[in-house]
Amino acid sequence: MNPIFQQIIIDATMRSKKGERIPVQNHSNYFLAKTFLKFKMLVKREILNSLLICLGIFVAGFGLKSFLLPTGFIDGGITGISLLLTKTTGISLSVLIVILNIPFIILGYKQIGFNFVLKTALAVIGLSICIASINYPVLTNDKLLVAVFGGFFLGAGIGLTIRGGGVLDGTEVMAIYIGKKATLTIGDIILILNIIIFSFAAWLLSLEIALYSILTYLAASKTVDFLLNGIEEYTGVTIISKKSEEIRRMITEDLGRGVTIYKGAKGYGKRGHNLDEIDIIYSVITRLEVSKLKAEIEKLDTEAFVVMNSLKDIKGGMIKKRPLS
């Protein structure tokens, strides 16, 4: 391989701790081969991300032009504000989407990083071009179908773009920024913003359009959640029980799931202070298995302390269910 090309790969893949360039001659063939493999994986991931963003742009454009724009329905967030202004002022949606997202793209650079900002900027510009240049067909005038499927396709486009590492709407970036400055959660901030948007829609357009727009927003939100979390939404389960070994065997042998055992001690409970050592079980299951797990634990120990948390993302470990013998 050409030494110049090798140097480019090393620079793109890794740097020394001090940040200076690492000459090719200072590394073994094994190191170069390993670095080249990492570079190939990086390129493949970025190609996949680019395809997801492009697909997200076209799908979101389809939802906007084939469903929402012809009927005047809006969505939440910056996209909803853009649709509302387009309906009330007549300014092109493709122009408003870019202008209104610029402050949040700049904010995203400070909060998240350059790679995110680059993908977001290209995604927003791509959506603007898509809306302005592609003649999507208007499929239906039924208001209910428009609200549901307009939200579905718009949410699918947003979800695919997020999977690709960018966003089509700057609302999340703003919510992250405000969340660091205030005591409100990101969800609270987005909810407050959308209440304001739909209130203005009811005042400037009509109450009926505002209600259909809320339905559009709900359809879009659920679609985004589905694309990001999948149908098998996972739940983390922490179990504290005197019969931890029986419960561990039940989870691994009956449910086919992996477990992690923490060594802990009791603190304070029904019997007051107690520092006896105990095994704490942690496992990850799908939401479809939650009821079964609860029933099985109830059979083994009615006094077991069980804590469950929804998980947004997981990686590694024994995530997939192993075949039971």
C-alpha angles and dihedrals in degrees: 000000000000110000091226091055090047090053091051091052092050092048092049095046105039146354132200118263091263091051099241123135115271112222117232091231091064094066137073125240089253091057092048092049091049091048091049090052090052089048091053091050090049092051092048091050093049092048089052091047091051091051091050092050092048091049090047091053093053094044093048090048089052091052092049101044101033097044120007106037097052092052099036095239117149138204132217128271127025090328089057092049089050092050091047093051091046090054095046102036105026093232113148114268091221090059096045094049091058097042096047093047096050095084091050093047088055090046090050090058090059095042104038114008149263098286091056093046093050093051092044094049092049091046093051093046090046091052090049092052091045092054093046099045110029120078103214115190121248102238104185144000095205105122096214093049090046092052095047101040095034088057091043095054094040090050091047090054092048092046094050091049091051089050086054092055102260140078136232094206127051095210094098092051091051091047092052091050095047091043090061091052099041138040093246121106122239090252091053092051094049090047093051091048092050092048088056092047095050091044090057089046090055091049100042100033115016141289091251093055090047091053093048088047090055088054089051090051093050091050091049093048094050091048091051090049091049093051094046099041102025128216091292099066107185129228126202113220126198115191127189113187143143087233096054094140093055090047091048091053091047092053095046099038104031101031097028093225130136123246138199121211120214120196107227145148134236116253118182128340144135091319095047124241114008126162099181114142117253139176114246115206123212123185139162119226137163120262088247089064097049097091092047092050091050091051093049093048090049089056092052102038125004091190096053115132109228127185121186129191130182112239122217097195139001134183136182127004124077098317099150118068112261118228112262117230 
